[in-house]
């Protein structure tokens, strides 16, 4: 029983700013911003949503599978993932490209500004669940679109309205296809590695219980959602920073039928605005609606019932980067192990706090016995893992 994690793999450049962004922004001049921040610290860390989530799951003794793309500079990161018992067989290396790069600045109030270079992540749109499951399980589920993508047929959305436009022609805003790159590896060993990456072994569909669609290439995210529906594979949809890249119809189709829709309070509000919907509408489209609220904890809605998940007070607040990904790992762990809402939310809350207490997104560590002890201290509840 396992989970496939999709989304970005990246090297994060994390910077801390001593002041507050708000003190440097004039509301009447937001149309003409020209700002510079002198930062106190700079660290380069392994990151990306897929890597962060998978790492936190490995701390809980899960063995997640990553389906993503990375660049020719990924070798050390890949070996590190494998040392954490994370399955990297389905990470496709893109020759002539760099692994995605993130540049984030965090201010004193834990607000963040990020810049992101997608690099090899642009090619994630060519990945397919159909390629990694045995052909007998997937060949009859999908139909070909004019773009060459395997896409299931769906009926009208539950919100009604106009028929969605063609996925191939207008699924995303400002979409520019990446330029083709030529292979630069010359040794026989590199050629063998390239061949292995492009022809990975297949997986048994029955062994996969969940798909995590984390922020990454928007076309890939949409494709994974469509293919998961066709394969009857439960999935978590986490559009995150990519929400503005979707148009209304495709955002709705990706959300409708997901097991979980998750985002922070700003992201969920943005989804509501784009869909002209309210939370109660979103709750009817998914099994779980999860809204994270930073240091205020989170809310988990299932049907008409909402549960408040309290935060775990950190021993020290060093860097909030990656806390959301850690929280998501807790949700995934809870779903895989059929835990009640309160427990899986609290596992996520504690995982997020471990991340906040360290610089970087994959630098925190703990033993299971330590995690159980802190869970008891935080919630007064015994945890069986």
N, C-alpha and C positions, 0 to 999 in steps of 0.2 A: 504494500500500500504506500503510494507516494504522491508527490505533488510536482507539477511542472511549473517552473517560475520563468516568466518572460519579462522583458523590459530591458532597461539600459544596463550596460557594463561600462564603467567609466573610471577615470582617474580624477579625483576631486582635489581641487586646490582651495583649501579652506582658510579664510582670513577672518580675523576678529577686529572690529572697530570699537573703540572705547566709548564713543558718543552715541547719540540717537539720530537715526536718519531723519526723523521728523523735525529736528532742529535745523536741518539744512534745506528743507523743502518749503518753498513759498507757494501756498495753495493757488494764488492768482497767477503763478508763473509755471504751472505744470505743463503748459504747452511749449515751454522753452527751457528744458532742464539741462544744466551743464554742471555736473558735480564731480568731486574727487574726494576720496576718503583715505586718510593715512592710517593704515592698519598696524596693529601691534604684533600679530603673529601670522605666519604663513606655513601651512603644512600640506604636503602632497600625500594623499591617501588613496587606497583602493576603495572604490565605491560603485555608484550606479545602483538603481533600485533593485535589479535582479540580484546582484552580488550581495547587497546589504541584507535583503530578505533571506536569501539562502544561508548566509553566514549565521544569522540569528536562529534559524531553524536547526542548523547543525549544533549549536550550543545546547539545544534541547534533545539531542541525539536523533534528530530526523536526518534523512538522506535525500535532500531535494535534488531535482534535475533542472539544470538551467538550459533554456532554449533561447539563444541570443546570438549576436554577432560581435566580434571584437577585431582589433587591428593587429598588425604585425609586432607591436610592442607589448603584446599581452602575455608572453611566455611566463614571466615570473608570477603574474597574478593567477594564471591558470594553475601553476604548480601549487600555489598557496591554497587555492580553492580545493584542489584534490587532497591536500594535506588535512583539510577539514571534513573529508568524506563527502564532498559535494560532487555530484555527477556532472562532469564537464564535456561528455562525449558529444553533446549536441550544440556546443558553442562553435559556430562557424568562423574561422579566421579569414579576414578579407585582406588579401595581399595588396600592398600599395596604399593602404589606409592606416590611419592611427585609430587607436581605441578612443571612444568619446572622451571629451574633457569637460569638466565642470569647474566653474570659478565662482565661489560663493563668499559673500561678506555678511557677517552677523554683527548686529549692533548690540548695545548694552541691554536693550529690551527684548533681545532674541528675535528681532525682525531680521529677515534675510533678503538679500538681493543676489540673484544668480545669473550668470551667463553660461551658455552651454554650446559646445561645438560637437555636433553629433558624430562626425567621422564615420567609422565603420557601422554605426547604428543605422545609417541611411539604408543599409542593405538588409536590414531585418525584414523589410517588406517581402523579401523573397523566401523567407522561411515559411514552413507549413506544417501543421500538425499531421496532415495527411502523409507527409514524407517520413515521419518517425514512428507511426503506428503501422502494424502489419497490414498489408494491402487488402487482405480479406475483410478487415474490420472497417476500412475507410473508403474503399473504392466506390461503393454504391451510395454514399451519403452526400456527395457534392456534385455540383454541376459547374461547367466551365463558363466563365464570363468572358467578355470581349477582351479583357485585360490579361487573360490567362490565369486569373485567380480562381480557385475553387470556392464557390460561394453557394450556400444553401438558399433555397427559395423560401421567402417568408410572406405571410399575409399582411394585411393592413395593420398599422400600429394601433395600440390600445387608445391612443389619443385621437385617432381619426385624422382627418385633414387630407392634404394632397398626397398623391402617391410619391414615395421617395424617388429622388433623382438617381441617375446611374452611378453606381459606386465607382466604376472605372473612370468616369469623366469628371465627377465633382464631389468626391467624398470628402475632400479636405480643402482648406483654404491655404493659399500660398504654397502649394506643393510643387517642388522642383525635383525631378528625378536626379539621383546622383550620377556623376560622370562615371564611365567605365574605367576600371583600372587594370593594368596589366600585372601579372605575377612578377615578383622581383626575386623570389627564392630560386636558387640555382642548384643546391646540392640534392643528391638522391634522397637523403633523409627528409629534407623539406618537402620534396615532391610527394613522398609517401605520406607525410603528415597532411598535406593539402588534400590528397585523395581520401584519406580517412575522415577528414572534417566534412567533406562534401558528400560522403556516403556513409553516414553513421548507421550503427545497428538499429534495428527496429525495437519498439517497445510493445508490450502486450497492453492493449487498451484497458483490460480489466484490472491491471495493477495500478492504474492511475486514477485516483479518486477526486482530484481537484486540479484546476488550472488557475494560476495567478497571472492576470493581465495587468502588469505594473506599467507605469509611464515609460514610453519608449517611442519608437517610430510609429506615428499615428496610423499609417496604412497597415502596419503589422498588427497593431492593437485591434483594428477593425476586423482584419482577416481572422485573427485568433478567436474573436468573439463569434463570428459566423461559423467557423469550423467547429468550435466547441458545441454550439447548438446542434449542428448536424450530427456530431458524434455522441450527443447526449452526455457531454462531459460538464459537470458543474464548474462554474468559473466565478472568480472574483474580478470585478471590473473597477479599476482605480485609474481614472483618466488623468488626475493630477494636473501638472503644469501644461499638459497637452490639450486641455479642454477647448481653448480658443481655436485649435487646429481642426476641430470637427465642425461639420455643419449640423443643423438641428436634427435632420432626419436620421443621419447615421449615428449621432450620439444617442438618440432615442432607441434605435434598433440594437445598439450594443448594450444598453442598460436593461432593456426589456427582456426579462427571462434570466438575468444573471442571478446567481445565488446570493452574491453580496455586491452592493455598491458602496464604496468607501471613499471618503475625502475629508479634508478639514472643513471647518465651518465656512470659510470663504469659497472653497471649491464647490461645495454643495449649493451655496447661494448662487454661484455663477451658473451651475447646471439648471437650477430652478428658473433663472432668468432666461437662459437660452431656450428652454423647453416651454416657457410660460406655464410653469407647473408649481405646485406646492409640495411640501414634504409628504403629505398624505397621498399625493399622486405617486411619488417615487416609491413609497412603501408598498403600494399595490403592484409595482412592476418587479420587485425583487423579493427574495426571502428575508434578507437582512439589509437594512440601511444603517451604515455606521458613520458617525460624524465625530471627528477628533477635534479637540479644543485646546491643544497645547497643554499648558500647565493647569488647566481647569479640568482635565480628564477627557472623557468621551461619552457619547450617547449611542446606544445600540437599539434600533427599532426592529422588532419582529412582529409582523402583522400590525395590530393596533397598540401593542405594548412597547413602551420605551423604558430602557434600563440605563441608569446613570452609572458610569464606571469612574470611580475616584482616581485621581493621580497618586503616584507614589512619590513622596517628598525625596528629592535627591540629596545625597550627602553634600554635594557641591555641584553647581551648575557651571560646566566647563564649555560645552559645545552642543547645541541642540540638533545639529545636522545629523540626519539619519534616524532620529527618534520615531518619525512616522513609519519608516520601513520596519524598524524593530517591532513596533506595535502591530503591524500587519502580520509579521511572523507569528505573533501570539495568537491572532485570530485564525490563521491557517492551522496552527497546531491544535487549537481547540476544535476546529471543524473536522480535522482528520481523526481526532480521537473522540468525537461526538460528545463534547463537553457542553454544559449549559452556558447560556449567554454570559451570565455574571462571571463565571470562572475564566472563559476564554478572553473576555475583555480585561480582566485583572492580570492575566498572564501577559497580555500585550502591554498593559500599563507598566508593569515591572520591567519588562524588556526595554521599553522606551527609556526608562530612568537609568538603566545601566549605560545606555548610549550617551545620554546627556552628561554623565559624569566623566567622560573621556573625550579627548580630541579625536576626531575622525569618526567614521561610521562602522568600522569593523575592528576597533582596537580594544573593546571591552571583552572581558572573559569571566567565566564563573564555572564552578562545578555544580552539578545538579543538586547536591546536598545543600550547597550554599544558597541556591535559588529557592529551594523549598523553605529554608530557614527564613529568608528575607520575605518570602510570600506570607508566611505565618506572622512575622513581625508587622507587616504592612496591613494585612487584612484580617488577622485573627482567624484564619481559616487554614485547615490542613490541605496540602496539595499533593496529589498522587500523580507522578509522571512515569 
